[in-house]
Amino acid sequence: MEIQLISGTFTVAEAEKLLTEIFRIKIAFHENKIRAEDENEEDIKHSEKRIMQLQETLRNAIQKMKEKGQTHTSLNAHIEVNTMSRISQ
């Protein structure tokens, strides 16, 4: 199943706010996993690495939007949902 999350044209400021909020939620998800008592060291390190990647990706996206000098940008995002019987490694 595919869910269309974002599809539209936004001012650069609106796009920055929207992307920042989406990334904030994903970062908070990983921060909560780090604080969870049942997480092992490997999972914690993965979450810490993922947080840094997300922060860097957001910074780069905002920088690229702003350096183009345009007033508007289009954003498109979807989420693909696949059910699984077990976690694959």
N, C-alpha and C positions, 0 to 999 in steps of 0.2 A: 504494500500500500504506500502511495506517495502522498504527502501532505504539502500543499503549497503554503508556505509560511509567509513569504514576502514577495510581492510582485508590483512594482510601481516606480514612479519617478519622484524623487524627493529633492529638496534643497540640500546642499552639502551639509548644512548644519543639522537638518532633520536626519539625514543619513548617518551622520556621526553619532547623534543621540541614540538612534535605533540600534546601530551596531554595538555601541558601548553597552547598552542595556542587555542585549542578547549575550555578549561576551561576559558581562558581569554575572549573569545567571549561571553560565557554564563554569566560570571560575569559582563561584560560590559552591557549586556542586562538588568540585574537586577539593575545595577547602574543607567542606563538611566530611568528605571521605578521609582526609588527613586526620581530622579530630576524632573520627570513629574509633572506638576501642577495639573493634574486631579486625581492623586493617593490619596487614603484615607490612614489614619494612619495604618489600618490593613494591607493593601497591602504593605505599606512601610516596616512594621515590618516583613512581610513574605519575602520580597526581601532581607532585611538585614540578616535574618536567613539563607536564601538559599545561599547567598554569603559566609557566614561562613562555611556552610556545604560543598560547592564546594571547597573552599580553603583547608579544612581539608582532603577531599577525594583526592584531587590532591597530597597533601603532603604525605599522606599514600601510594598512588599508586607509587609515585616516590621512596619513601623509600623502599618499598617492592621489586621493580625492582632492586634497587642498592644492597640491602643486600643479594640477592641470589648469587651474585658474577658471574653471567653469562654475556656474552658479547652481547647477542641478546635476544629479546623477541617478542612474537607474539601479535598483537593487532587486535581485531575484534570488530566492532561497527556497529550498524544499527539504523536507525530511523524509527519508525512506525508512519505512517500518517493515521489518521482516521477522516473523515469529520463528523461534528456534527451540528445539527440544533440549539443547544443552549449550553451554558456553564453549565456543571453539577457541583454541589458542593459536 
